[in-house]
Amino acid sequence: MNEVVMYTTAICPYCTAAKAFLARKQLAVSELRVDTDPALRDEMIAKTHRRTVPQIFINGHHVGGYDDLVALDRSGGVEALLKA
């Protein structure tokens, strides 16, 4: 079973786009809302060294944000992570 974790906020259009993209791939996403829990924001920054959302992890691998996800998919990297 693949694990997809995404740090998000409620009003982020890139978060919405990333969730829709992953849903089209039939992947369930565990969403961690950094706008409602400051400790999660601190955790996200510590793990990624980034302050922007979304921050996406597939099977423990940090993909980055939405643009990074799409670029990785175009190069076949998302499928590789899902098979790993």
Buried (B, 14 or more C-beta within 10 A) or exposed (E): EBEBBBBBBEEBEBBBBBBEBBEEEEBEBEEBBBBEEEEBBEBBBEEBEEEBBBBBBBBEEBBBBBEBBBEBBEEEBBEEBEEE
